[in-house]
Amino acid sequence: MATIKSLDSNELEKYIQAKIESFLVQAGEKVKEVIKDYIEERFYGMYEPEFYDRTYQLLESVTCTDVKKIGSTYQLEVYLDTENVDYGSWNINGYSEYIDPEIIFKSASEGWHGNIQTDGRFMEEAKEDLQEGISYNLFDDFKKYLQFKGFNVIVK
């Protein structure tokens, strides 16, 4: 159990903030893994391309922001990053035009593989999973984290 000796309110607040931020970084990585698992299973696993090789840019685009403190709350965002992706279009004559990755990501999240649609809805399904705590239960994990750090946690 953690021992805290005579901390003033500012020191205690900084101590707790550091623990929350540390937990959120770990939680963000776990959420990323859940989303990646859904992309692999419910997008890539739903269709095997015949006319192109997968680049796995969608899978590699899953990222999260740094933890931000806004007022008395903390924020961390897990999202599909379009910055380092190139989904240029190829035709018989070679490269033809730029395709906005956001359009590709939106289509993919609706199950589209080019002009073929499957029933894989990886973002909807990952979101539902996370909200219901199926693959990863954020609240249980936070409770365990606090207990591991020496806090007595009582849930009512």
Buried (B, 14 or more C-beta within 10 A) or exposed (E): EEEEEEEEEEEEEEBBEEBBBEBBEEBBEBBBEBBBBBBBEBBBEBBEEEEEEEEEBBBBBBBBEEBEEEEEEBEBEBBBBBEEBEBEEEEEEEEEEEEEBEEBBEEBBBBBBEEEEBEBBBBBBBBEBBEEEEBBBBEEBBBEBBEEBEEEEEEE
